[in-house]
Amino acid sequence: MNSVNIIDRSLRSDSVWATYCSGQRVAPPPGGPPPAVISRYKITVQKHASRKSPTGTMEVWATLKNHTDYPLQIEGRTQFFDKDESPTDVGSTWQRVQLPPKGIGTFRDFSTRLQGVESYYIELREGR
């Protein structure tokens, strides 16, 4: 509980490192090591937290960092839970966050119940 999960595989980019000679990509020698595969995320969660709002509901937020050179549209939704980790609200609808290139943005959501909300779970995906 009290976590953020990036559920969309498209937010991860896989890079393959290959061997180059004079600008040309060359195959590794027979029996040599295969090229390395590096997984990088297009976004990362810099911080997430919650607090009681002035109206008594729970407010949650997640600060997101865009690591790409282009703008991204991210969608997030939240499920809230009570002290026994039982869902307290119907899960929220997907909400959009615009992230500028190499910039940050904040996903923010509120519970609908005033009492008994103790924890949260945020899901993130690329905008559709």
Secondary structure as GFF3:
##gff-version 3
##sequence-region A 1 128
A	DSSP	beta_strand	3	6	.	.	.	ID=ss1
A	DSSP	three_ten_helix	9	11	.	.	.	ID=ss2
A	DSSP	beta_strand	12	16	.	.	.	ID=ss3
A	DSSP	beta_strand	19	21	.	.	.	ID=ss4
A	DSSP	beta_strand	24	26	.	.	.	ID=ss5
A	DSSP	beta_strand	37	41	.	.	.	ID=ss6
A	DSSP	beta_strand	43	52	.	.	.	ID=ss7
A	DSSP	beta_strand	58	66	.	.	.	ID=ss8
A	DSSP	beta_strand	72	81	.	.	.	ID=ss9
A	DSSP	beta_strand	95	99	.	.	.	ID=ss10
A	DSSP	beta_strand	104	110	.	.	.	ID=ss11
A	DSSP	beta_strand	119	126	.	.	.	ID=ss12
###
